[in-house]
Amino acid sequence: MEEIVRKQQWWIGNFALFMMLVGALIIYTTMEETIKNAYLSRSVIISFLVLMGIFIFYISRRKMDVVLQTHLLSLMLLVVPITSISFLPYAAVTVWASSFLFLMIALISYQRIMMWYAIFIAIATSFYVMWNADTVTVEIDPTDHYGRIGMIIIGVSIALVINHLHIRNLNRLNDLAIQLHDTGRCDEETGVLNRQGLNEVDFPRPEKQLIFVGIHLENYYELARYFGEDIQSQVLRACIERLKRKLPPYQAFARIEAGTLLIVMEKPDKVACKEAMEKLSQEISIPYEIEGHHVYVNISIVIDNGEGATDNRKRRVQQLLTALQEAAQQNERVMCIDQAWRKDQELRVKAAQSLAQANIETDFHLVYQLQYDVRSEQFIGLEALVRWKTSLQGADRPSVFIPIAEKSDLMIRLGEWIFEEGCKTRKALIGLVPDEFTLSVNVSPRQLTSESFMPFIERTLLKYALKPQQIKIEITESQSLHRALKRIKTLDFPVSLDDFGTGHASYHVLERLLPLRQLKIPKQFIEQIGASEKRQSILESIFQLSQSMHVECIVEGVETGEEVRIAKEIGIHLFQGYFFAKPVPLEEIICLLQKTNEGTIH
C-alpha cells in the first residue's frame, strides 16, 4: 500500500509542476493593465509559481515517511489559492477555481491528510474573498458569496463521500492483491516459501554473512512410485517439520524444487558447520511412520558458507542446486560450497564455451596407459585416454571437460574419433603384442543410446580388420547404464565396467550385463589401503563378487608397492597405474613394448 501511495504522490508532483508552469505562462502573457493593482508583481508571481512547482516535484520524488511527505505536498500546494488571492480586486472568482482545483487533486489521494488541507483552504479562501472583495469593483453581489460558499460546502461533502468510497475500494483491491501475492510466494503443498518468495525476502544482514543450506530428498520421486503421491507429500511435510525442530533459528525456509529445500540462517557460533549438518542429516534420515508405512529417506546436504558468493541471490541458489546434483552423483551426504568450488564452476563454464569451438581433429589427442598382470608378469592391454589441448588453465583435466562434453552431441563425435583412433593404434600394435592383447576404449552412455553407435563400430572394425575381442569397451557405472543394457548385450567384444562401486549398478544389473568381462575398481578404493581396514574389506568384497560372476577384476590408480601387495593377497592380479606405467603417447608405448619383447626390461 505504501508503494502505491508513493506512486500516486509522484503523479501529484508531475501534475503540480505542469500546472505551476502553465499558471506561470498565463501570468506572463496577461496584459499589464490586468495585474497592475495586484498585491505581487508579475515577475514575483511567475518566479514563485515555477519555484513551487519544482519544489513540489522534488518532494514527491524524495524517499521519506509517507505521512510527512503528504503534509509537505499539501503545504506546497497552498501556493495555488494564495497566489490567486493576489488578483482579488479583479478576479476573485479565480480563488474559488484554484481552491476547487486543489480539491480535485486531493480527491484521488490515498491519504486523507491532503483531503483535509483541501477542504480547509477551499472554505478559508472563500470567506476571505467574501470579507475583503470590493464587490462594486468586481461586480459581485454580496448574496453571491453565500451561494458560492454553499456550493463549496456541497462540493466538499460530495468530495468526502467520493474519497471515502474511492479509498475503501482501493483498500479492498489492495487486500486482495496482498492475498494473491502471499499465495504466489508460498508453496501450496507445504506452506513454506517458494523460490519467488525466497527472492523477495529482505534479510536483516548482508547475504554474504549468511549461510545457505540446501537439503535434497534423493528418493523423493521413488516415494510416489512406491507409496503414492499422498504419502510422498506427507513425508515431505514431516521432513520439513523435523527440520524446523532441529535447526537453529533461521532467516528463511523455502522449497525451491520438488524434493529440494533451502534454509537461510546465520552460521552457528563455535560449531563446525559441516559436522553439525552431518548430524542433522542422520537425524532427518530416521524412518518416518506414515499411515502404517515405515518410510526411509536419503538426504543430501550442501552448505554454502558465503565465501566468494555473488550478490545475485538467484545465481547463488542455482549454484546450490548444481552442488546438490554433484553431491548426489558423488554419494556425498554433506558437501560444502566455498571459494574454490565457485572457481571450479567458473572454470567449467569457460571450458564449456571453449569446447563448443574446439576442433576434434586438432585440439584432442590420445595417450595410452598399459595394464599389467602380476601373475604372468607381462602387459596384457592398454587403455586409450583422451587429452584436450587448450590454453584454458585447468580445463584440460578429463574430470573437467569429459562431463561437459557428455551433456552435448560433442561426446558422440568425440567418442567416435576416440574409438577410431584406438582401432588405428591396435592395428599398429599387431606383431608387437599377442592377439588377446586388448585396447580399452571408454564409451559414454550418450554414445551407447545413439542410433548411429552400433553401425559405426561395425564399420570401423571392418575398416581396420580387427577382431571384436581385440577392443574392450569400458562403460561407466551410472543410472544411464540401465538404458544402454539392450545395446550392451548386442556387442560381440569384451565389456569392462569402469569405476565400479561409485554408481548405481546392482548385482541384478550386473547379471543382465553378462557377458561382462571385467570390473574396474577405481583409485579411491586402493589409495592408502594399508591404513584402512574398511577399504581392505570393500576391496575384498568386490573381488569376491567378481569371482562369483566369473569376471576379471582390475585395480586402477595403483601408485605404491604396498597397494599392489595387499591387492595380491586378496587375490587380484590385474593392475593399471603409475606404479607400472604412466599414460604416454603411442610412440613411447611402441618403444616400451619393443624393449619388453627384447627382454631388456622386466
KEGU-249785 format. One record per residue (C-alpha): residue number from 1; x, y, z; residue in three letters. Coordinates in steps of 0.05 Angstrom, whole numbers. Layout:
! residues N
    i       x       y       z   aa
  NUM       X       Y       Z  ala
...
! end
This chain:
! residues 602
    i       x       y       z   aa
    1       0       0       0  met
    2      57      48      17  glu
    3      87      37     -51  glu
    4      20      53     -84  ile
    5      16     118     -44  val
    6      86     138     -66  arg
    7      70     127    -139  lys
    8       6     168    -132  gln
    9      46     224     -99  gln
   10      95     221    -157  trp
   11      36     234    -203  trp
   12      14     293    -159  ile
   13      85     321    -164  gly
   14      84     315    -240  asn
   15      15     346    -245  phe
   16      31     403    -197  ala
   17      95     421    -235  leu
   18      56     421    -300  phe
   19       0     466    -272  met
   20      51     514    -240  met
   21      86     522    -307  leu
   22      20     533    -342  val
   23       0     584    -290  gly
   24      67     620    -297  ala
   25      57     621    -373  leu
   26     -13     651    -365  ile
   27      12     705    -318  ile
   28      69     720    -366  tyr
   29      20     731    -424  thr
   30     -31     770    -383  thr
   31     -39     844    -401  met
   32      -3     892    -354  glu
   33     -67     931    -341  glu
   34    -100     868    -313  thr
   35     -49     858    -258  ile
   36     -24     929    -246  lys
   37     -62     933    -179  asn
   38     -43     861    -158  ala
   39     -10     854     -90  tyr
   40      50     819    -122  leu
   41      88     838    -185  ser
   42      85     795    -248  arg
   43     158     771    -242  ser
   44     149     753    -169  val
   45      86     713    -183  ile
   46     119     676    -242  ile
   47     182     661    -202  ser
   48     141     638    -143  phe
   49      98     591    -185  leu
   50     159     560    -221  val
   51     199     550    -157  leu
   52     140     520    -120  met
   53     126     472    -179  gly
   54     199     448    -178  ile
   55     199     442    -103  phe
   56     134     401    -103  ile
   57     162     356    -158  phe
   58     226     347    -116  tyr
   59     187     329     -53  ile
   60     144     279     -90  ser
   61     208     242    -111  arg
   62     242     241     -43  arg
   63     244     176      -3  lys
   64     215     197      65  met
   65     159     179     112  asp
   66      94     177      72  val
   67      54     219     122  val
   68     108     273     126  leu
   69     112     274      51  gln
   70      37     284      45  thr
   71      39     343      95  his
   72      95     376      55  leu
   73      59     367     -11  leu
   74      -5     396      17  ser
   75      31     457      45  leu
   76      66     468     -21  met
   77       0     465     -59  leu
   78     -26     523     -16  leu
   79      11     568     -64  val
   80     -45     560    -114  val
   81    -101     595     -76  pro
   82     -53     642     -41  ile
   83     -25     667    -107  thr
   84     -96     673    -135  ser
   85    -115     720     -78  ile
   86     -64     767    -107  ser
   87    -116     781    -162  phe
   88    -172     794    -113  leu
   89    -191     864    -138  pro
   90    -202     839    -209  tyr
   91    -212     763    -209  ala
   92    -238     738    -142  ala
   93    -270     680    -178  val
   94    -201     651    -191  thr
   95    -195     638    -116  val
   96    -254     591    -118  trp
   97    -229     559    -183  ala
   98    -160     547    -154  ser
   99    -189     520     -89  ser
  100    -232     471    -128  phe
  101    -172     450    -170  leu
  102    -135     434    -106  phe
  103    -196     396     -81  leu
  104    -198     354    -145  met
  105    -125     337    -136  ile
  106    -138     315     -65  ala
  107    -199     276     -85  leu
  108    -158     218    -113  ile
  109    -107     220     -57  ser
  110     -98     157     -15  tyr
  111     -80     200      45  gln
  112    -138     237      78  arg
  113     -88     289     102  ile
  114     -88     323      34  met
  115    -164     320      33  met
  116    -169     359      98  trp
  117    -119     410      74  tyr
  118    -161     420      11  ala
  119    -226     429      50  ile
  120    -194     480      97  phe
  121    -163     521      40  ile
  122    -227     520      -2  ala
  123    -271     545      55  ile
  124    -220     593      85  ala
  125    -204     628      19  thr
  126    -278     634       3  ser
  127    -292     670      68  phe
  128    -231     714      57  tyr
  129    -258     734     -11  val
  130    -326     749      19  met
  131    -298     794      73  trp
  132    -245     830      31  asn
  133    -271     834     -41  ala
  134    -293     901     -69  asp
  135    -360     876     -95  thr
  136    -371     940    -134  val
  137    -305     935    -170  thr
  138    -312     862    -188  val
  139    -388     868    -198  glu
  140    -405     813    -148  ile
  141    -468     819    -106  asp
  142    -458     804     -32  pro
  143    -510     748     -35  thr
  144    -467     714     -88  asp
  145    -416     699     -34  his
  146    -466     658       6  tyr
  147    -486     619     -55  gly
  148    -414     604     -73  arg
  149    -398     583      -1  ile
  150    -459     538      -2  gly
  151    -435     507     -67  met
  152    -366     496     -37  ile
  153    -396     461      24  ile
  154    -438     416     -22  ile
  155    -376     402     -65  gly
  156    -335     386      -3  val
  157    -389     338      22  ser
  158    -392     303     -45  ile
  159    -315     300     -47  ala
  160    -313     268      22  leu
  161    -363     214       1  val
  162    -326     200     -64  ile
  163    -259     199     -28  asn
  164    -286     150      24  his
  165    -314     103     -30  leu
  166    -251     110     -71  his
  167    -204      93     -14  ile
  168    -249      36      11  arg
  169    -249       3     -57  asn
  170    -175      13     -65  leu
  171    -163     -18       4  asn
  172    -204     -78     -16  arg
  173    -164     -85     -80  leu
  174    -100     -77     -42  asn
  175    -120    -131       8  asp
  176    -137    -177     -49  leu
  177     -70    -162     -83  ala
  178     -34    -177     -18  ile
  179     -70    -243     -11  gln
  180     -54    -262     -83  leu
  181      19    -241     -73  his
  182      25    -282      -9  asp
  183      -6    -342     -45  thr
  184      43    -333    -102  gly
  185     104    -331     -56  arg
  186      87    -392     -14  cys
  187      88    -466     -33  asp
  188      17    -491     -33  glu
  189      34    -562     -12  glu
  190      80    -547      47  thr
  191      64    -475      67  gly
  192     137    -453      65  val
  193     165    -401      17  leu
  194     173    -420     -56  asn
  195     231    -395    -100  arg
  196     195    -329    -116  gln
  197     181    -317     -42  gly
  198     253    -331     -25  leu
  199     276    -279     -76  asn
  200     232    -227     -44  glu
  201     256    -237      28  val
  202     294    -177      55  asp
  203     347    -204     102  phe
  204     370    -160     160  pro
  205     444    -176     148  arg
  206     486    -177      84  pro
  207     475    -243      49  glu
  208     549    -260      47  lys
  209     546    -264     123  gln
  210     491    -316     119  leu
  211     497    -390     101  ile
  212     451    -423      51  phe
  213     436    -496      66  val
  214     406    -539      11  gly
  215     372    -604      30  ile
  216     352    -654     -23  his
  217     310    -717     -14  leu
  218     344    -763     -64  glu
  219     289    -814     -66  asn
  220     232    -762     -69  tyr
  221     204    -788    -135  tyr
  222     212    -861    -114  glu
  223     166    -846     -55  leu
  224     109    -830    -103  ala
  225     124    -891    -144  arg
  226     124    -940     -86  tyr
  227      75    -908     -36  phe
  228      34    -858     -77  gly
  229      33    -783     -82  glu
  230      -5    -773     -17  asp
  231      48    -810      24  ile
  232     102    -773     -14  gln
  233      71    -706       6  ser
  234      63    -727      78  gln
  235     136    -749      83  val
  236     159    -682      54  leu
  237     117    -644     105  arg
  238     141    -688     162  ala
  239     213    -677     139  cys
  240     202    -601     140  ile
  241     172    -603     210  glu
  242     230    -645     234  arg
  243     279    -596     204  leu
  244     245    -537     236  lys
  245     252    -570     304  arg
  246     324    -590     295  lys
  247     351    -527     262  leu
  248     377    -466     299  pro
  249     339    -401     286  pro
  250     336    -386     212  tyr
  251     321    -326     167  gln
  252     281    -363     113  ala
  253     256    -433      96  phe
  254     237    -447      24  ala
  255     221    -504     -23  arg
  256     258    -488     -88  ile
  257     244    -553    -126  glu
  258     202    -615    -117  ala
  259     245    -651     -66  gly
  260     294    -595     -52  thr
  261     291    -547       7  leu
  262     333    -486      24  leu
  263     346    -455      91  ile
  264     379    -388     102  val
  265     410    -377     171  met
  266     468    -348     209  glu
  267     529    -391     219  lys
  268     525    -426     286  pro
  269     577    -399     336  asp
  270     632    -445     359  lys
  271     603    -503     319  val
  272     636    -538     260  ala
  273     582    -526     208  cys
  274     596    -589     167  lys
  275     596    -633     229  glu
  276     531    -603     252  ala
  277     499    -616     184  met
  278     524    -688     183  glu
  279     490    -699     250  lys
  280     427    -664     223  leu
  281     428    -710     162  ser
  282     428    -771     206  gln
  283     371    -745     248  glu
  284     329    -726     187  ile
  285     341    -794     155  ser
  286     309    -831     214  ile
  287     250    -870     184  pro
  288     182    -837     182  tyr
  289     119    -872     205  glu
  290      64    -852     155  ile
  291      -3    -889     152  glu
  292      29    -953     176  gly
  293      87    -948     127  his
  294     159    -948     151  his
  295     189    -897     102  val
  296     263    -883      93  tyr
  297     291    -821      61  val
  298     360    -808      32  asn
  299     385    -738      47  ile
  300     440    -697      13  ser
  301     460    -631      45  ile
  302     500    -575      13  val
  303     526    -517      55  ile
  304     542    -450      21  asp
  305     582    -411      72  asn
  306     580    -347      31  gly
  307     655    -347      17  glu
  308     665    -314     -51  gly
  309     590    -313     -61  ala
  310     557    -269    -113  thr
  311     509    -213     -95  asp
  312     459    -244    -143  asn
  313     413    -287     -99  arg
  314     383    -325    -158  lys
  315     452    -345    -182  arg
  316     472    -367    -112  arg
  317     410    -411    -108  val
  318     426    -441    -176  gln
  319     497    -456    -153  gln
  320     467    -492     -93  leu
  321     424    -535    -139  leu
  322     485    -552    -181  thr
  323     524    -573    -119  ala
  324     466    -616     -95  leu
  325     468    -654    -162  gln
  326     543    -664    -153  glu
  327     534    -688     -81  ala
  328     483    -740    -105  ala
  329     528    -763    -162  gln
  330     588    -769    -115  gln
  331     547    -802     -59  asn
  332     567    -747     -10  glu
  333     520    -738      48  arg
  334     545    -668      64  val
  335     583    -622      16  met
  336     609    -551      24  cys
  337     609    -494     -26  ile
  338     669    -449     -17  asp
  339     710    -402     -60  gln
  340     750    -460     -90  ala
  341     685    -494    -112  trp
  342     660    -429    -144  arg
  343     725    -420    -182  lys
  344     719    -491    -207  asp
  345     648    -476    -231  gln
  346     672    -414    -267  glu
  347     726    -457    -300  leu
  348     673    -506    -323  arg
  349     631    -451    -354  val
  350     691    -424    -392  lys
  351     710    -495    -412  ala
  352     641    -507    -439  ala
  353     646    -444    -481  gln
  354     715    -464    -507  ser
  355     693    -536    -521  leu
  356     637    -511    -565  ala
  357     690    -482    -612  gln
  358     741    -539    -606  ala
  359     764    -578    -668  asn
  360     765    -652    -653  ile
  361     819    -669    -704  glu
  362     869    -617    -680  thr
  363     851    -600    -607  asp
  364     848    -670    -579  phe
  365     899    -727    -575  his
  366     905    -795    -542  leu
  367     953    -822    -492  val
  368     956    -895    -470  tyr
  369     966    -929    -403  gln
  370     988   -1002    -401  leu
  371     954   -1054    -358  gln
  372     997   -1106    -323  tyr
  373     985   -1177    -300  asp
  374    1030   -1193    -239  val
  375    1015   -1267    -246  arg
  376    1043   -1274    -317  ser
  377    1089   -1214    -307  glu
  378    1070   -1182    -373  gln
  379    1028   -1126    -402  phe
  380     960   -1153    -423  ile
  381     928   -1090    -451  gly
  382     925   -1015    -451  leu
  383     873    -961    -444  glu
  384     863    -901    -491  ala
  385     857    -836    -452  leu
  386     835    -771    -486  val
  387     871    -706    -474  arg
  388     849    -635    -494  trp
  389     900    -583    -517  lys
  390     873    -517    -491  thr
  391     902    -452    -465  ser
  392     849    -450    -410  leu
  393     888    -470    -348  gln
  394     858    -529    -311  gly
  395     806    -544    -365  ala
  396     850    -598    -397  asp
  397     834    -646    -340  arg
  398     788    -702    -364  pro
  399     748    -695    -299  ser
  400     730    -624    -323  val
  401     718    -629    -398  phe
  402     690    -700    -405  ile
  403     627    -687    -362  pro
  404     615    -623    -402  ile
  405     623    -660    -468  ala
  406     575    -714    -445  glu
  407     519    -663    -439  lys
  408     521    -648    -513  ser
  409     527    -682    -580  asp
  410     602    -666    -578  leu
  411     610    -731    -538  met
  412     583    -772    -595  ile
  413     631    -741    -646  arg
  414     689    -742    -597  leu
  415     673    -814    -577  gly
  416     673    -837    -649  glu
  417     740    -803    -660  trp
  418     769    -837    -598  ile
  419     743    -905    -620  phe
  420     772    -899    -690  glu
  421     839    -873    -663  glu
  422     840    -931    -615  gly
  423     828    -980    -672  cys
  424     885    -948    -711  lys
  425     930    -958    -650  thr
  426     910   -1031    -641  arg
  427     924   -1042    -715  lys
  428     993   -1011    -706  ala
  429    1009   -1059    -649  leu
  430     997   -1122    -690  ile
  431    1062   -1162    -687  gly
  432    1084   -1129    -622  leu
  433    1031   -1159    -578  val
  434     991   -1225    -578  pro
  435     921   -1228    -608  asp
  436     888   -1229    -540  glu
  437     921   -1162    -521  phe
  438     863   -1113    -514  thr
  439     857   -1038    -524  leu
  440     805   -1008    -478  ser
  441     762    -951    -503  val
  442     715    -912    -458  asn
  443     645    -906    -486  val
  444     596    -857    -455  ser
  445     522    -874    -441  pro
  446     504    -820    -492  arg
  447     541    -859    -546  gln
  448     510    -925    -525  leu
  449     440    -897    -533  thr
  450     455    -866    -600  ser
  451     425    -900    -661  glu
  452     489    -889    -700  ser
  453     535    -923    -650  phe
  454     528    -996    -670  met
  455     534    -985    -745  pro
  456     595    -941    -734  phe
  457     635    -991    -693  ile
  458     618   -1047    -742  glu
  459     644   -1005    -800  arg
  460     706    -985    -761  thr
  461     725   -1056    -740  leu
  462     716   -1078    -812  leu
  463     757   -1019    -837  lys
  464     818   -1037    -795  tyr
  465     808   -1113    -799  ala
  466     804   -1121    -724  leu
  467     770   -1176    -684  lys
  468     718   -1153    -634  pro
  469     758   -1188    -579  gln
  470     816   -1140    -590  gln
  471     776   -1079    -570  ile
  472     749   -1074    -499  lys
  473     690   -1027    -486  ile
  474     693    -991    -419  glu
  475     627    -964    -394  ile
  476     617    -922    -331  thr
  477     571    -945    -276  glu
  478     513    -896    -275  ser
  479     437    -891    -279  gln
  480     444    -882    -354  ser
  481     474    -951    -356  leu
  482     405    -982    -349  his
  483     381    -950    -414  arg
  484     441    -979    -450  ala
  485     432   -1051    -429  leu
  486     400   -1073    -494  lys
  487     457   -1042    -533  arg
  488     509   -1075    -489  ile
  489     482   -1145    -499  lys
  490     487   -1139    -575  thr
  491     562   -1124    -572  leu
  492     608   -1182    -591  asp
  493     671   -1158    -555  phe
  494     692   -1154    -482  pro
  495     659   -1103    -436  val
  496     691   -1072    -375  ser
  497     651   -1036    -322  leu
  498     692    -974    -303  asp
  499     692    -941    -234  asp
  500     654    -999    -203  phe
  501     626    -984    -134  gly
  502     615    -909    -145  thr
  503     549    -911    -182  gly
  504     482    -946    -184  his
  505     496   -1016    -211  ala
  506     467   -1073    -170  ser
  507     481   -1148    -174  tyr
  508     417   -1156    -214  his
  509     441   -1104    -265  val
  510     509   -1138    -270  leu
  511     475   -1204    -285  glu
  512     438   -1171    -343  arg
  513     504   -1143    -368  leu
  514     534   -1212    -380  leu
  515     577   -1229    -417  pro
  516     613   -1176    -375  leu
  517     688   -1186    -380  arg
  518     716   -1141    -326  gln
  519     702   -1100    -263  leu
  520     747   -1039    -257  lys
  521     760   -1016    -186  ile
  522     774    -941    -180  pro
  523     833    -909    -146  lys
  524     793    -887     -85  gln
  525     786    -959     -60  phe
  526     861    -975     -65  ile
  527     890    -908     -43  glu
  528     924    -913      25  gln
  529     892    -981      34  ile
  530     947   -1002      83  gly
  531     920    -954     134  ala
  532     846    -971     125  ser
  533     816   -1038     144  glu
  534     750   -1014     117  lys
  535     779   -1004      47  arg
  536     811   -1072      50  gln
  537     743   -1103      67  ser
  538     709   -1066      10  ile
  539     763   -1087     -39  leu
  540     758   -1159     -16  glu
  541     681   -1158     -24  ser
  542     686   -1131     -95  ile
  543     737   -1185    -113  phe
  544     692   -1240     -85  gln
  545     634   -1211    -125  leu
  546     675   -1214    -189  ser
  547     695   -1285    -173  gln
  548     623   -1307    -164  ser
  549     606   -1276    -231  met
  550     668   -1305    -265  his
  551     694   -1238    -289  val
  552     762   -1206    -283  glu
  553     778   -1154    -230  cys
  554     828   -1099    -246  ile
  555     850   -1043    -199  val
  556     868    -976    -229  glu
  557     906    -918    -199  gly
  558     958    -961    -162  val
  559    1019    -920    -143  glu
  560    1057    -959     -90  thr
  561    1083   -1029     -79  gly
  562    1044   -1033     -14  glu
  563     978   -1024     -52  glu
  564     999   -1079    -101  val
  565    1019   -1126     -45  arg
  566     953   -1120      -7  ile
  567     912   -1128     -71  ala
  568     953   -1190     -90  lys
  569     940   -1220     -21  glu
  570     865   -1211     -33  ile
  571     873   -1248     -99  gly
  572     874   -1191    -151  ile
  573     928   -1197    -204  his
  574     909   -1144    -256  leu
  575     932   -1072    -246  phe
  576     935   -1005    -280  gln
  577     970    -944    -252  gly
  578    1033    -902    -246  tyr
  579    1068    -958    -208  phe
  580    1072    -998    -272  phe
  581    1065    -946    -328  ala
  582    1044    -874    -337  lys
  583     998    -850    -393  pro
  584    1044    -835    -452  val
  585    1038    -823    -528  pro
  586    1035    -882    -575  leu
  587    1108    -875    -596  glu
  588    1131    -888    -525  glu
  589    1084    -947    -519  ile
  590    1113    -979    -581  ile
  591    1183    -967    -557  cys
  592    1167    -997    -488  leu
  593    1134   -1059    -519  leu
  594    1193   -1070    -566  gln
  595    1241   -1068    -507  lys
  596    1196   -1116    -469  thr
  597    1196   -1165    -527  asn
  598    1272   -1160    -530  glu
  599    1275   -1177    -456  gly
  600    1311   -1114    -437  thr
  601    1263   -1097    -381  ile
  602    1226   -1139    -330  his
! end
